[in-house]
């Protein structure tokens, strides 16, 4: 738990950087697990929906000390950055009314768009390897631009996984699948699906004027997205932006980008960004400080709960699961669709900027700095803040 705390406060840079730190600190120095176990856990987290860094860390904790240590590890990992983002959501309204604060934000927002552009490019370079993956990425981009509906995401993700699995897998695994699924506890599956259906039903049935209506609907929104997000925090941005800004108008593009930029400057999981979203969403509806804290809690628990349940549910029989090529092969299609989602987010985020030469110059400069230098994302954010103070 001590080592997890130090890992939490020093882990900048997203999932790719996180896995490098885990390899150095938890494998080479502490020898909690070996390198092969770490790589297998990381591969499992890539196949599953949810926060990949969080799931990998929880898997290590489960191997070391079972369920209790896994839960404690999750809390140590998520709470510091989530608490900071909650405080940011509470104080945002107080500062945003000040003209000087708005002037500073005008540099932060294009920096955030540049970070999204770089993440999109990196994801595309890594996962768009074949004509099929390119077509899936283009198709998901066009579909999400046209539909702009949160329910389009699960359908597209499912289509991408099915197509890549069908085209890349040989039909020879019936016996293995029977062995694997004979080990599945149907009660756990029922709990997992039941949570989603319960809160979806409550959100639909409860009176919209009730003070409990929006928190319940927010939990369902975040829990559902926690089931749909493959690929970690990079995919979180397009899903959240499309649903909460473009479709439901829970918060503005300015608020969204400002929170995203702040999160990029903090250590810890990218998914803690949802703490800011939940707090702002309830704050914009007049729930007060107590409501904003509730919104942050609802968001963080909702977005992380599916991934946590899945990793603890599947790790015990991962030895069987990893042998099924059909499951592994579906990941390439899912990631290709995710690239389309990220490209959609970039286009939606850059649209309000228009033809501003300064803002577009900052976006390009941010992309080039991240692409061609060793300057890390937090320092780029700090540069944006300094520019806001100076100019």
C-alpha positions as CSV (number, residue, x, y, z in Angstrom):
1,X,0.0,0.0,0.0
2,X,2.9,2.3,0.7
3,X,4.4,1.6,-2.7
4,X,1.0,2.1,-4.4
5,X,0.8,5.5,-2.7
6,X,4.2,6.7,-4.0
7,X,3.3,5.2,-7.4
8,X,0.0,7.3,-7.4
9,X,1.7,10.6,-6.7
10,X,4.4,10.1,-9.3
11,X,2.7,8.4,-12.2
12,X,2.3,11.1,-14.9
13,X,1.9,10.4,-18.6
14,X,-1.1,8.1,-19.0
15,X,-1.3,4.3,-19.4
16,X,1.9,3.9,-21.6
17,X,4.0,5.7,-19.0
18,X,2.2,3.9,-16.1
19,X,3.1,0.4,-17.4
20,X,6.8,1.4,-17.6
21,X,6.7,2.6,-13.9
22,X,5.0,-0.6,-12.8
23,X,7.7,-2.6,-14.6
24,X,10.5,-0.7,-12.9
25,X,9.0,-0.4,-9.4
26,X,6.8,-3.4,-8.9
27,X,8.6,-6.0,-11.0
28,X,12.3,-5.2,-11.1
29,X,12.7,-3.5,-7.7
30,X,10.0,-5.0,-5.5
31,X,9.4,-8.3,-7.4
32,X,5.8,-8.5,-6.4
33,X,5.1,-10.3,-9.7
34,X,7.4,-11.2,-12.6
35,X,7.5,-9.5,-16.0
36,X,5.4,-12.1,-17.8
37,X,2.6,-11.7,-15.2
38,X,2.7,-7.9,-15.6
39,X,2.5,-8.1,-19.4
40,X,-0.4,-10.7,-19.2
41,X,-2.3,-8.4,-16.8
42,X,-1.7,-5.5,-19.1
43,X,-2.9,-7.5,-22.1
44,X,-6.0,-8.5,-20.2
45,X,-6.8,-4.9,-19.3
46,X,-6.5,-4.0,-22.9
47,X,-9.1,-6.6,-23.9
48,X,-11.5,-5.5,-21.1
49,X,-13.4,-2.3,-21.1
50,X,-12.5,0.2,-18.4
51,X,-9.3,2.0,-17.1
52,X,-6.3,-0.1,-18.2
53,X,-3.8,1.3,-15.7
54,X,-6.3,0.8,-12.8
55,X,-7.2,-2.7,-13.8
56,X,-3.5,-3.7,-14.1
57,X,-2.8,-2.3,-10.7
58,X,-5.8,-4.0,-9.1
59,X,-4.8,-7.3,-10.8
60,X,-1.3,-7.0,-9.1
61,X,-2.9,-6.3,-5.7
62,X,-5.3,-9.3,-6.1
63,X,-2.4,-11.6,-6.8
64,X,-0.5,-10.3,-3.8
65,X,-3.3,-10.1,-1.2
66,X,-6.8,-11.0,-2.6
67,X,-9.9,-8.9,-2.6
68,X,-9.3,-6.6,0.4
69,X,-5.9,-5.5,-0.8
70,X,-7.3,-5.0,-4.3
71,X,-10.0,-2.7,-3.0
72,X,-7.6,-0.7,-0.8
73,X,-5.2,-0.4,-3.7
74,X,-8.0,1.0,-5.9
75,X,-8.9,3.6,-3.3
76,X,-5.3,4.8,-2.8
77,X,-4.8,5.0,-6.6
78,X,-8.0,6.9,-7.4
79,X,-8.7,9.2,-4.4
80,X,-5.9,11.8,-4.6
81,X,-6.4,12.9,-8.2
82,X,-10.2,12.5,-7.9
83,X,-10.2,14.8,-4.8
84,X,-8.2,17.4,-6.6
85,X,-10.6,17.3,-9.6
86,X,-13.6,17.6,-7.2
87,X,-12.1,20.7,-5.6
88,X,-11.4,22.1,-9.1
89,X,-15.1,21.6,-10.0
90,X,-16.2,23.3,-6.8
91,X,-13.9,26.3,-7.3
92,X,-14.3,26.6,-11.1
93,X,-17.5,28.6,-11.0
94,X,-16.0,31.0,-8.5
95,X,-13.0,31.7,-10.7
96,X,-14.6,31.6,-14.1
97,X,-16.5,34.7,-13.5
98,X,-13.3,36.7,-13.1
99,X,-12.1,38.1,-16.4
100,X,-8.4,37.4,-15.7
101,X,-9.1,33.7,-15.2
102,X,-10.9,33.6,-18.5
103,X,-7.9,35.1,-20.2
104,X,-5.7,32.4,-18.8
105,X,-8.1,29.7,-20.0
106,X,-7.8,30.9,-23.6
107,X,-4.4,29.3,-23.8
108,X,-5.2,26.2,-21.9
109,X,-8.1,25.1,-24.2
110,X,-6.1,24.9,-27.4
111,X,-3.4,23.1,-25.5
112,X,-6.0,20.5,-24.5
113,X,-7.1,20.1,-28.1
114,X,-3.5,19.6,-29.2
115,X,-3.2,16.9,-26.6
116,X,-6.3,15.2,-28.0
117,X,-4.8,15.5,-31.5
118,X,-1.6,13.9,-30.4
119,X,-3.4,11.0,-28.6
120,X,-5.5,10.4,-31.8
121,X,-2.4,10.3,-33.9
122,X,-0.6,8.0,-31.5
123,X,-3.5,5.6,-31.2
124,X,-4.0,5.6,-35.0
125,X,-0.3,4.9,-35.7
126,X,-0.4,2.0,-33.2
127,X,-3.6,0.3,-34.2
128,X,-4.4,1.2,-37.8
129,X,-2.4,-1.5,-39.5
130,X,-4.7,-3.1,-42.1
131,X,-7.3,-2.0,-44.6
132,X,-10.1,-3.5,-42.4
133,X,-9.0,-1.5,-39.3
134,X,-8.7,1.7,-41.5
135,X,-12.3,1.2,-42.8
136,X,-13.6,0.5,-39.3
137,X,-12.0,3.8,-38.0
138,X,-13.3,5.8,-40.9
139,X,-16.8,4.2,-40.6
140,X,-17.0,5.0,-36.8
141,X,-15.8,8.6,-37.5
142,X,-18.6,9.2,-40.0
143,X,-21.2,7.4,-38.0
144,X,-20.5,9.3,-34.8
145,X,-20.4,12.6,-36.6
146,X,-23.8,12.0,-38.1
147,X,-25.5,10.4,-35.2
148,X,-23.9,12.1,-32.2
149,X,-25.8,9.8,-29.9
150,X,-24.3,8.0,-26.9
151,X,-26.0,4.8,-27.9
152,X,-24.1,4.7,-31.1
153,X,-20.9,3.9,-29.3
154,X,-21.8,0.4,-27.9
155,X,-23.2,-0.7,-31.3
156,X,-20.1,0.5,-33.2
157,X,-17.7,-1.1,-30.6
158,X,-19.6,-4.4,-30.9
159,X,-19.5,-4.3,-34.7
160,X,-15.8,-3.6,-34.7
161,X,-15.0,-6.5,-32.3
162,X,-17.3,-8.9,-34.2
163,X,-15.8,-8.1,-37.6
164,X,-12.2,-8.3,-36.6
165,X,-12.8,-11.5,-34.6
166,X,-14.6,-13.1,-37.5
167,X,-12.0,-12.2,-40.1
168,X,-8.9,-13.1,-38.0
169,X,-9.9,-16.2,-36.1
170,X,-9.8,-19.8,-37.2
171,X,-13.0,-21.9,-36.2
172,X,-11.3,-24.4,-33.8
173,X,-12.1,-23.4,-30.2
174,X,-15.5,-24.9,-29.2
175,X,-14.0,-27.3,-26.6
176,X,-12.0,-24.5,-25.0
177,X,-14.9,-22.2,-24.8
178,X,-17.0,-24.8,-23.1
179,X,-14.3,-25.3,-20.5
180,X,-13.9,-21.6,-19.9
181,X,-17.5,-20.7,-19.5
182,X,-18.2,-23.7,-17.3
183,X,-16.1,-21.8,-14.7
184,X,-18.2,-18.7,-14.9
185,X,-20.4,-17.9,-11.9
186,X,-23.8,-16.8,-13.4
187,X,-24.7,-14.9,-10.2
188,X,-21.7,-12.6,-10.7
189,X,-22.8,-12.0,-14.3
190,X,-26.3,-11.2,-13.1
191,X,-25.0,-8.7,-10.5
192,X,-22.9,-7.0,-13.2
193,X,-25.7,-6.5,-15.6
194,X,-28.3,-5.9,-12.9
195,X,-26.5,-2.8,-11.6
196,X,-26.6,-1.2,-15.0
197,X,-30.3,-2.1,-15.6
198,X,-31.3,-1.0,-12.1
199,X,-29.9,2.5,-12.4
200,X,-31.0,2.8,-16.0
201,X,-34.6,2.0,-15.0
202,X,-34.5,4.3,-12.0
203,X,-33.1,7.1,-14.2
204,X,-36.0,6.6,-16.6
205,X,-38.8,6.2,-14.1
206,X,-37.9,8.8,-11.4
207,X,-39.5,12.2,-11.7
208,X,-37.1,14.6,-13.5
209,X,-38.0,17.3,-10.9
210,X,-36.8,15.1,-8.0
211,X,-33.4,16.1,-6.5
212,X,-32.3,12.4,-6.9
213,X,-33.1,12.3,-10.6
214,X,-29.9,13.7,-12.0
215,X,-27.5,11.9,-9.6
216,X,-29.1,8.6,-10.5
217,X,-29.0,9.3,-14.2
218,X,-25.4,10.5,-13.9
219,X,-24.4,7.2,-12.3
220,X,-26.1,5.2,-15.1
221,X,-24.3,7.4,-17.7
222,X,-20.9,6.9,-16.1
223,X,-21.4,3.2,-15.4
224,X,-22.6,2.6,-19.0
225,X,-19.6,4.4,-20.4
226,X,-17.3,2.4,-18.0
227,X,-18.6,-0.7,-19.8
228,X,-18.0,0.8,-23.3
229,X,-14.5,2.4,-23.0
230,X,-11.8,0.2,-24.5
231,X,-8.3,1.6,-24.7
232,X,-8.1,3.6,-21.5
233,X,-8.3,7.3,-21.0
234,X,-7.7,8.4,-24.6
235,X,-11.1,7.0,-25.6
236,X,-12.7,8.5,-22.5
237,X,-12.6,12.0,-24.0
238,X,-14.6,11.5,-27.2
239,X,-17.3,9.5,-25.3
240,X,-17.7,12.0,-22.5
241,X,-17.5,15.0,-24.8
242,X,-20.1,13.7,-27.2
243,X,-22.6,12.7,-24.5
244,X,-22.2,15.4,-21.9
245,X,-21.4,18.4,-24.0
246,X,-22.9,17.9,-27.4
247,X,-25.9,15.8,-26.6
248,X,-27.0,16.4,-23.0
249,X,-25.4,19.8,-22.4
250,X,-24.4,19.0,-18.8
251,X,-21.4,21.3,-19.2
252,X,-19.9,23.6,-21.8
253,X,-16.9,23.0,-24.1
254,X,-14.9,25.5,-22.1
255,X,-15.5,23.7,-18.8
256,X,-14.8,20.3,-20.4
257,X,-11.5,21.4,-21.9
258,X,-10.4,23.2,-18.8
259,X,-11.0,20.2,-16.6
260,X,-9.3,17.9,-19.1
261,X,-6.2,20.1,-19.2
262,X,-6.0,20.2,-15.4
263,X,-6.2,16.4,-15.2
264,X,-3.4,16.0,-17.7
265,X,-1.2,18.0,-15.4
266,X,-1.9,15.7,-12.4
267,X,-0.5,12.2,-11.6
268,X,-2.8,9.3,-11.3
269,X,-5.5,7.8,-13.5
270,X,-6.9,9.6,-16.5
271,X,-10.4,8.4,-15.4
272,X,-10.3,10.8,-12.4
273,X,-11.3,13.4,-15.0
274,X,-14.8,12.2,-14.5
275,X,-14.7,13.6,-10.9
276,X,-14.6,17.1,-12.5
277,X,-17.4,16.3,-15.0
278,X,-19.7,15.0,-12.3
279,X,-19.1,17.9,-10.0
280,X,-19.6,20.5,-12.8
281,X,-22.7,18.7,-14.1
282,X,-24.5,19.0,-10.7
283,X,-23.1,22.4,-10.0
284,X,-24.6,23.7,-13.2
285,X,-28.0,22.4,-12.1
286,X,-27.8,24.3,-8.8
287,X,-27.1,21.4,-6.4
288,X,-24.5,23.4,-4.4
289,X,-21.2,22.3,-3.0
290,X,-22.7,19.2,-1.3
291,X,-24.3,18.2,-4.7
292,X,-21.0,18.7,-6.5
293,X,-19.2,16.4,-4.1
294,X,-22.0,13.9,-4.6
295,X,-21.6,14.3,-8.4
296,X,-17.9,13.7,-8.2
297,X,-18.4,10.5,-6.1
298,X,-21.1,9.2,-8.4
299,X,-18.9,9.8,-11.5
300,X,-15.8,8.2,-10.1
301,X,-17.6,5.1,-8.7
302,X,-19.7,4.7,-11.8
303,X,-16.9,4.9,-14.4
304,X,-14.5,2.6,-12.4
305,X,-17.0,0.0,-11.0
306,X,-17.4,-2.0,-14.3
307,X,-13.7,-2.3,-14.9
308,X,-13.0,-3.2,-11.3
309,X,-15.7,-5.9,-11.3
310,X,-14.5,-7.3,-14.6
311,X,-10.8,-7.5,-13.6
312,X,-11.6,-9.2,-10.3
313,X,-14.1,-11.5,-12.0
314,X,-11.8,-12.6,-14.9
315,X,-8.3,-12.8,-13.3
316,X,-9.0,-16.1,-11.6
317,X,-9.5,-17.9,-14.9
318,X,-7.3,-15.7,-17.1
319,X,-5.1,-18.7,-17.9
320,X,-8.0,-20.2,-19.9
321,X,-9.3,-16.9,-21.3
322,X,-6.0,-15.8,-22.8
323,X,-6.0,-19.0,-25.0
324,X,-9.1,-18.0,-26.9
325,X,-7.9,-16.2,-30.1
326,X,-11.4,-15.0,-30.9
327,X,-11.4,-12.8,-27.8
328,X,-7.9,-11.5,-28.5
329,X,-8.6,-10.8,-32.1
330,X,-11.6,-8.7,-31.4
331,X,-9.4,-6.1,-29.8
332,X,-8.0,-4.9,-33.1
333,X,-11.4,-4.0,-34.4
334,X,-12.4,-2.4,-31.1
335,X,-9.3,-0.2,-31.1
336,X,-9.8,0.8,-34.7
337,X,-13.4,2.0,-33.8
338,X,-11.9,3.8,-30.9
339,X,-9.6,5.7,-33.2
340,X,-12.7,6.9,-35.1
341,X,-14.2,8.1,-31.8
342,X,-11.0,10.0,-31.0
343,X,-11.0,11.7,-34.4
344,X,-14.6,12.7,-33.9
345,X,-13.7,14.3,-30.6
346,X,-10.9,16.2,-32.2
347,X,-13.2,17.6,-34.9
348,X,-15.9,18.5,-32.4
349,X,-13.4,20.2,-30.1
350,X,-11.7,22.2,-32.8
351,X,-14.9,23.4,-34.4
352,X,-15.6,26.2,-31.9
353,X,-12.0,27.5,-32.3
354,X,-12.7,28.4,-35.9
355,X,-10.0,30.2,-37.9
356,X,-8.2,31.8,-35.0
357,X,-4.6,31.8,-36.0
358,X,-3.3,32.1,-32.4
359,X,-5.4,29.2,-31.1
360,X,-4.6,26.9,-34.1
361,X,-1.0,27.8,-33.8
362,X,-1.0,26.7,-30.1
363,X,-2.8,23.4,-31.1
364,X,-0.1,22.7,-33.8
365,X,2.7,23.7,-31.4
366,X,1.4,21.4,-28.7
367,X,1.2,18.5,-31.1
368,X,4.7,19.0,-32.4
369,X,6.1,19.4,-28.9
370,X,4.6,16.1,-27.8
371,X,5.5,14.4,-31.0
372,X,9.1,15.5,-31.5
373,X,10.4,16.4,-28.1
374,X,10.7,14.7,-24.7
375,X,8.7,17.3,-22.9
376,X,5.9,15.6,-21.1
377,X,2.2,16.6,-21.1
378,X,2.2,18.2,-17.6
379,X,4.9,20.6,-18.6
380,X,3.1,21.6,-21.7
381,X,0.0,22.4,-19.6
382,X,2.3,24.5,-17.3
383,X,3.6,26.4,-20.4
384,X,0.0,27.2,-21.3
385,X,-0.7,28.5,-17.9
386,X,2.4,30.7,-17.9
387,X,1.5,32.1,-21.3
388,X,-1.9,33.0,-19.9
389,X,-0.4,34.9,-17.1
390,X,2.2,36.7,-19.2
391,X,-0.1,37.6,-22.1
